[in-house]
């Protein structure tokens, strides 16, 4: 059999630009900065809502400059890329300040980009008017199993894709700021999976979503457990399941939290796991009568979704600044993911299938 050679992690093509980090929570301290240290990216400064928290993270990662406020960091002439890990209700104001700063060449924002699709579209248009690169951290596209799966699909190893599924049974740590929002799972967890399905198959024609409250989540929320079915122009039908309940949890209960995925084609099947929340590398196996003689082949790698995917996220932005090419994770593309999320919420609210053409993104 003649199996493919895969690239689970991208090559680092550019490390030229200095980064200013806004935020000192888990995602910045454990993921962004761990990835940047491993890749050799330049981190010039950090700031957060409290200087003390920023100082702790700076001490840990040997960041020389700690600013009192995010605004001070944005104005720092040594900062060329602003990396924001902040609540989505506060993020748009910081993005706009960074767009206006002459020293800032590019911005990496978190998802969701904003609390509404309309606000996301405004940020997209304002970044274009300012001539600045705005990129959104859809880091699941840099999960190793998703990257290898994309390479297998694009090479035609599975033939025409028929069906796909992402199946999550895991309990997120809902950050405290989410308690003040009226949207939960679709905006903050399903967005990973819906964006990954767009990455693999393009924009769907329609989505049908159902939800029920999560019994474990005590604060009020409109969407807890979510099941979404998508139909793509190619004929692919896909299911995205976010079971954030995942069963009862008590002392002595054997934990079986997991995220799995499966893609079926006319010429083969691929299946795998996402390493979070188990702390293991993501995995992939595939079988193709043409390329593997029908046997299951399992490529291996040592890197993980968290933190290594964040190398790819920052690398694609650094490369875009240097080359003048559009970033792989462009704000324009992310608006399309937010439109899919918006369509899913409309489906829940109106109890019907929603065509993506109903959601205006121009």
Secondary structure, DSSP 8 states (H G I E B T S, - for coil): -------SS-------SEEEEE--SHIIIIIIHHHHHHHT-EEEEEE-SSHHHHHHHHHHHT-SEE-SSHHHHHH-TT--EEEE---HHHHHHHHHHHHH-TT--EEEE-SSSSSSHHHHHHHHHHHHHHT-EEEE--GGGGSHHHHHHHHHHHTTTT-SEEEEEEEEE------GGGGGSS--HIIIIIHHHHHHHHHHH--EEEEEEEEE--TT--S--S-SEEEEEEEETTS-EEEEEEESS-S---TT-----EEEEEEEETTEEEEEEE-TTTTS--EEEEEETTTSTT--B----S--TTTTHHHHHHHHHHHHHHH----TTBHHHHHHHHHHHHHHHHHHHHTS-EEGGGS---
